């Protein structure tokens, strides 16, 4: 019975129903897309560790720290292992997107266990000063094979007086979760530091693995307090938290996303509310006839509510499906950088469903109440 009334209401003005669903579809598509891709800009992607503590320069994310910092951190209670790294890259954004070479300590893959390589490649990197282990995605992008030469231009001066560096590909590494992490290469820090002419004895980041992830923030505070008044002050914390902080310094992406969605949904609420009110006004005579035929007031009331819910959930489902289709398209367009980094989460789908249900009830509340209170004589007189 309810479905019959709902279906009649939906097909009575097919074009209006279609346009209403499409306008709401845009809103829920924006909701799904913004929430899905916001993780890339807020650092809240899956795969970032709570046990790995990042120690970096406090005032310049690409600044330098003395190697002695790593020695102190190794002695901090609760620190299980310590790894350090530096970067070989030019000052251009284009070169960073083209792949970054990391000069790392030999235990890089032991501490950063979300990266995986084979023992043979690791042994070659440690023993051969010109060896590099290249990320699988970077190798595929550049067409590199084992034995090929990886040439880069960096802001560190080579021993020949130039900024040109070249390394022989000794093997490949893969990332367990975030595919974009494979857009890089790792070399031996000791060999790199011996060869470069400037900034010797310095490192970019230190990664400390905490024996207990619940103590990561406490350990980070101890490190920062130690170097608070030093010219090499640090910013330390769990990898997942530092990523969010760094993203927040660029812009409050979450606030921007929420502001956009709030404006969109408020507009959609007005549109859907006006559509339902107009639809019920046009059906005043029909409602009177239905009541004459014995349809109870509560049946008419709930049919209006269900009609609004049907429209909203048609938009929710289509919006979420379109977002789901869009994710692999973006993965391909990014060259694989976003693979495994973004996904349509259950919380996003639940949020969209809750928003759709809220809009449906708010849009249909007044028209449904009017149809409930409408008297047969008044309905037929208006018709």
C-alpha positions as MATLAB code, in Angstrom:
seq = 'XXXXXXXXXXXXXXXXXXXXXXXXXXXXXXXXXXXXXXXXXXXXXXXXXXXXXXXXXXXXXXXXXXXXXXXXXXXXXXXXXXXXXXXXXXXXXXXXXXXXXXXXXXXXXXXXXXXXXXXXXXXXXXXXXXXXXXXXXXXXXXXXXXXXXXXXXXXXXXXXXXXXXXXXXXXXXXXXXXXXXXXXXXXXXXXXXXXXXXXXXXXXXXXXXXXXXXXXXXXXXXXXXXXXXXXXXXXXXXXXXXXXXXXXXXXXXXXXXXXXXXXXXXXXXXXXXXXXXXXXXXXXXXXXXXXXXXXXXXXXXXXXXXXXXXXXXXXXXXXXXXXXXXXXXXXXXXXXXXXXXXXXXXXXXXXXXXXXXXXXXXXXXXXXXXXXXXXXXXXXXXX';
ca = [
       0.000    0.000    0.000;
       2.725    2.467    0.981;
       4.832    1.630   -2.055;
       1.855    2.207   -4.387;
       1.306    5.700   -2.991;
       5.043    6.456   -3.060;
       5.377    5.268   -6.666;
       2.430    7.368   -7.795;
       3.922   10.415   -6.099;
       7.298    9.876   -7.745;
       6.046    9.368  -11.303;
       3.407   12.097  -11.175;
       5.999   14.670  -12.308;
       8.848   12.527  -13.614;
      11.055   15.409  -14.756;
      10.817   17.185  -11.408;
      11.596   13.975   -9.536;
      14.601   13.323  -11.794;
      15.990   16.844  -11.410;
      15.531   16.706   -7.629;
      17.412   13.409   -7.425;
      20.170   14.750   -9.687;
      20.660   17.893   -7.612;
      20.925   15.787   -4.459;
      23.173   13.306   -6.273;
      25.687   16.119   -6.864;
      25.637   16.905   -3.143;
      26.263   13.321   -2.052;
      28.880   12.805   -4.740;
      30.714   15.866   -3.403;
      30.337   14.501    0.118;
      31.772   11.123   -0.819;
      34.570   12.520   -2.961;
      35.696   15.247   -0.542;
      35.701   12.905    2.444;
      37.532   10.210    0.501;
      40.243   12.425   -0.959;
      40.611   14.676    2.087;
      42.740   11.918    3.657;
      45.471   12.646    1.133;
      45.719   16.270    2.348;
      45.132   15.748    6.047;
      47.637   12.922    6.521;
      44.936   10.667    7.922;
      45.502    7.853    5.420;
      45.639    4.255    6.533;
      49.136    2.861    6.819;
      50.715    5.615    8.932;
      52.199    4.166   12.104;
      51.551    5.061   15.742;
      54.716    3.340   16.979;
      57.165    5.092   14.656;
      58.145    8.476   16.121;
      59.251   11.065   13.569;
      61.864   13.572   14.757;
      62.285   16.490   12.362;
      63.497   20.120   12.405;
      60.902   22.218   14.205;
      60.931   25.277   11.968;
      61.805   23.841    8.544;
      60.453   20.478    7.412;
      63.334   20.205    4.914;
      65.965   21.499    7.341;
      68.859   19.568    8.868;
      69.653   17.995   12.228;
      73.090   16.925   13.514;
      73.766   13.191   13.588;
      74.338   13.454   17.346;
      70.562   13.782   17.810;
      70.188   10.154   16.747;
      72.718    9.049   19.374;
      70.745   10.764   22.156;
      67.421    9.355   20.977;
      68.843    5.806   21.029;
      69.350    6.219   24.790;
      65.822    7.452   25.560;
      63.850    4.931   27.618;
      61.160    3.244   25.566;
      62.951    3.618   22.216;
      63.549    0.235   20.638;
      65.348    1.155   17.393;
      66.484    4.343   15.664;
      66.853    5.018   11.955;
      67.827    8.275   10.243;
      67.658    9.633    6.700;
      68.426   12.598    4.491;
      67.039   13.700    1.129;
      68.549   14.157   -2.284;
      66.288   16.465   -4.234;
      66.374   19.780   -6.028;
      64.377   22.809   -4.991;
      61.737   22.329   -7.692;
      58.354   20.785   -6.925;
      58.506   18.939  -10.255;
      61.591   16.993   -9.174;
      59.909   15.957   -5.922;
      56.936   14.568   -7.821;
      59.383   12.789  -10.119;
      60.704   10.806   -7.155;
      62.941   11.510   -4.154;
      66.174    9.705   -3.278;
      66.589    8.996    0.439;
      70.002    8.476    2.027;
      69.248    6.121    4.916;
      70.931    4.223    7.723;
      71.415    0.485    7.114;
      68.474   -0.473    9.376;
      65.953    1.519    7.319;
      63.891   -1.515    6.268;
      64.066   -2.968    9.779;
      62.546    0.112   11.412;
      60.285    1.184    8.546;
      58.807   -2.280    8.108;
      56.001   -1.082    5.843;
      58.688   -1.093    3.119;
      59.900   -4.486    1.909;
      62.968   -5.462   -0.113;
      65.069   -8.621   -0.533;
      68.234   -9.369    1.437;
      70.447   -9.416   -1.652;
      69.458   -5.875   -2.668;
      69.904   -4.616    0.910;
      73.385   -6.144    1.185;
      74.355   -4.558   -2.141;
      73.106   -1.131   -1.021;
      75.128   -1.329    2.223;
      78.362   -2.510    0.599;
      78.264   -0.595   -2.713;
      78.470    3.224   -2.382;
      76.828    3.663   -5.802;
      73.927    1.227   -5.252;
      70.293    2.219   -4.883;
      67.123    0.303   -4.094;
      64.345    1.814   -6.184;
      60.624    1.815   -5.407;
      58.616   -0.453   -7.663;
      56.350    2.362   -8.864;
      59.317    4.642   -9.613;
      61.023    1.819  -11.524;
      57.896    1.177  -13.570;
      57.437    4.897  -14.265;
      61.042    5.388  -15.404;
      61.463    1.954  -16.982;
      64.352    1.000  -14.690;
      65.762   -2.525  -14.407;
      68.447   -3.969  -12.131;
      71.819   -2.668  -13.280;
      70.409    0.520  -14.850;
      71.637    3.958  -13.824;
      69.394    6.334  -11.889;
      70.549    9.909  -12.483;
      69.240   12.862  -10.459;
      70.047   16.510   -9.746;
      70.076   17.433   -6.046;
      70.799   20.455   -3.849;
      73.756   18.610   -2.240;
      77.112   19.131   -3.986;
      78.853   16.002   -5.213;
      82.603   15.425   -4.770;
      83.116   16.398   -8.420;
      81.820   19.898   -7.678;
      78.481   19.418   -9.455;
      74.979   18.723   -8.195;
      74.603   15.667  -10.401;
      74.321   12.229   -8.800;
      73.974    8.778  -10.309;
      73.340    5.376   -8.762;
      73.126    1.823  -10.028;
      69.844    0.030   -9.422;
      70.587   -2.907   -7.102;
      67.009   -3.978   -6.458;
      63.477   -2.817   -5.751;
      61.303   -2.213   -2.728;
      57.538   -2.303   -2.321;
      55.197   -0.560    0.128;
      52.670   -2.671    2.019;
      49.846   -0.117    1.880;
      50.485    3.305    0.349;
      51.491    2.790   -3.281;
      52.749    6.366   -3.595;
      55.544    5.529   -1.120;
      57.131    3.497   -3.912;
      57.891    6.708   -5.820;
      61.409    6.967   -4.416;
      64.806    5.301   -4.042;
      67.060    4.609   -1.050;
      70.852    4.751   -0.852;
      73.431    4.279    1.904;
      73.739    7.421    4.086;
      77.361    6.731    5.080;
      78.492    6.614    1.441;
      76.424    9.673    0.572;
      77.744   11.707    3.522;
      81.324   10.808    2.640;
      80.846   11.921   -0.967;
      78.986   15.208   -0.543;
      80.915   18.429   -0.025;
      78.383   20.433    1.970;
      76.206   19.724    5.040;
      78.334   16.784    6.115;
      77.253   15.010    9.301;
      73.659   16.187    9.040;
      70.401   14.305    8.568;
      66.869   15.274    7.632;
      64.609   13.026    9.709;
      65.062   10.533   12.529;
      62.615    7.659   12.970;
      62.472    6.061   16.428;
      60.451    2.887   16.915;
      58.767    2.870   20.315;
      58.567   -0.418   22.217;
      55.097    0.647   23.378;
      52.990    2.733   20.925;
      51.045    4.251   23.841;
      54.264    5.992   24.968;
      55.036    7.539   21.564;
      53.746   11.008   22.496;
      55.589   10.916   25.820;
      58.861    9.972   24.113;
      58.339   12.722   21.531;
      57.907   15.273   24.336;
      61.146   14.108   25.992;
      63.072   14.591   22.745;
      61.582   18.026   22.050;
      62.256   19.192   25.603;
      65.904   18.107   25.300;
      66.465   20.342   22.260;
      64.013   23.128   23.120;
      66.714   25.826   23.388;
      68.997   24.341   20.769;
      69.541   25.927   17.318;
      68.493   22.464   16.114;
      65.138   22.324   17.885;
      62.960   19.351   16.998;
      59.340   18.490   16.404;
      58.599   14.906   17.425;
      55.568   12.664   17.564;
      53.925    9.544   16.141;
      54.058    9.387   12.360;
      50.265    9.548   12.067;
      50.033   12.663   14.284;
      52.949   14.501   12.636;
      51.401   13.951    9.200;
      48.173   15.616   10.362;
      50.113   18.538   11.908;
      52.133   19.113    8.752;
      49.009   19.072    6.606;
      47.355   21.514    9.008;
      50.164   24.023    8.493;
      49.284   24.237    4.806;
      45.570   24.739    5.442;
      42.791   23.399    7.644;
      41.523   21.068    4.944;
      38.980   19.445    7.220;
      37.414   22.819    8.065;
      37.287   23.781    4.375;
      35.679   20.471    3.422;
      33.082   20.721    6.205;
      32.244   24.325    5.254;
      31.685   23.361    1.629;
      29.526   20.376    2.579;
      27.485   22.420    5.059;
      26.695   25.013    2.382;
      25.816   22.320   -0.163;
      23.539   20.376    2.163;
      21.782   23.513    3.398;
      21.011   24.435   -0.210;
      19.833   20.889   -0.963;
      17.588   20.964    2.110;
      15.893   24.096    0.797;
      15.515   22.592   -2.679;
      14.093   19.284   -1.448;
      11.817   20.981    1.083;
      10.401   23.293   -1.572;
       9.947   20.373   -3.977;
       8.030   18.290   -1.440;
       5.859   21.246   -0.400;
       4.995   22.032   -4.031;
       4.268   18.378   -4.765;
       1.851   18.083   -1.832;
       0.097   21.347   -2.768;
      -0.489   20.027   -6.274;
      -1.927   16.805   -4.831;
      -4.359   18.387   -2.381;
      -7.396   17.154   -4.306;
      -5.835   13.695   -4.760;
      -5.226   13.418   -1.028;
      -8.857   14.350   -0.367;
     -10.040   11.615   -2.763;
      -7.739    9.053   -1.098;
      -9.177    9.917    2.286;
     -12.687    9.559    0.845;
     -11.739    6.076   -0.343;
     -10.764    5.082    3.193;
      -7.023    5.801    3.343;
      -6.240    6.760    6.926;
      -4.419    9.973    7.831;
      -1.354    8.123    9.134;
      -1.040    6.183    5.857;
      -0.970    9.448    3.891;
       1.500   10.920    6.397;
       3.961    8.036    6.173;
       3.668    7.793    2.388;
       4.888   11.400    2.105;
       7.802   10.646    4.457;
       8.691    7.492    2.489;
       8.552    9.413   -0.781;
      11.141   11.885    0.519;
      13.312    9.036    1.869;
      13.167    7.266   -1.513;
      14.308   10.402   -3.339;
      17.124   11.037   -0.871;
      18.412    7.480   -0.833;
      18.323    7.268   -4.621;
      20.693   10.246   -4.519;
      22.823    8.720   -1.722;
      23.269    5.396   -3.509;
      24.055    6.968   -6.888;
      26.448    9.488   -5.280;
      28.377    6.793   -3.381;
      28.524    4.530   -6.444;
      29.879    7.368   -8.578;
      32.533    8.093   -5.935;
      33.467    4.403   -5.933;
      33.829    4.476   -9.725;
      35.890    7.663   -9.559;
      38.568    6.244   -7.213;
      40.229    3.878   -9.740;
      39.998    6.614  -12.397;
      41.966    8.955  -10.094;
      44.451    6.153   -9.367;
      45.137    5.765  -13.081;
      45.350    9.540  -13.635;
      47.857    9.894  -10.755;
      50.099    7.224  -12.223;
      49.444    4.933   -9.270;
      50.450    7.438   -6.571;
      47.079    7.242   -4.827;
      46.674    3.462   -5.104;
      45.719    1.965   -1.708;
      45.904    5.439   -0.155;
      42.273    6.368   -0.735;
      39.102    4.331   -0.424;
      35.421    4.827    0.228;
      35.158    4.061    3.924;
      32.173    2.628    5.744;
      32.052    5.780    7.890;
      31.627    7.937    4.766;
      28.766    5.747    3.509;
      27.162    5.791    6.956;
      27.535    9.581    7.157;
      25.936   10.012    3.742;
      23.040    7.724    4.719;
      22.508    9.618    7.962;
      22.608   12.956    6.121;
      20.129   11.635    3.529;
      17.760   10.434    6.229;
      17.979   13.763    8.069;
      17.314   15.777    4.913;
      14.380   13.515    4.003;
      12.697   13.978    7.387;
      13.333   17.723    7.507;
      12.136   18.262    3.940;
       9.003   16.135    4.343;
       8.047   17.074    7.913;
       5.870   20.101    7.129;
       4.225   18.724    3.925;
       3.532   15.392    5.662;
       1.987   17.150    8.656;
      -0.166   19.283    6.332;
      -1.415   16.166    4.540;
      -2.131   14.535    7.915;
      -4.241   17.493    9.116;
      -5.913   18.132    5.780;
      -9.684   17.702    5.973;
     -11.532   16.022    3.118;
     -13.949   18.950    2.610;
     -11.086   21.468    2.415;
      -9.121   19.228    0.051;
     -12.036   18.751   -2.347;
     -12.966   22.442   -2.190;
      -9.405   23.467   -3.132;
      -9.385   20.901   -5.958;
];
